[in-house]
Amino acid sequence: MSVAFVPKRHRGKAQINQETIQRLLDENDQLVRCITEYMQKGRAMECVQYQQILHRNIVYLGTIADASQTWLQPQTSPPMERHQH
């Protein structure tokens, strides 16, 4: 089962680290290979479950990327307004 499928009781508690991301990327590589193989054999219906897992993994990785961009952006103050006297 995909590492992206986390039980509700564990959601938000997992540490996102490079190892977790790499496992997802490796899993996605295998999923793409499997999907390609099924498609080449004309067994498209059999690869639907793998496509769903791949989709969830990609969405999860995108969520991680978006969150990390938010954390990495410097917090800047709005520019000071100039008042003319």
HELIX and SHEET records of a PDB file:
HELIX    1   1 LYS A    8  HIS A   10  5                                   3    
HELIX    2   2 GLN A   18  GLN A   40  1                                  23    
HELIX    3   3 ALA A   44  CYS A   47  5                                   4    
HELIX    4   4 VAL A   48  LEU A   72  1                                  25    
END                                                                             
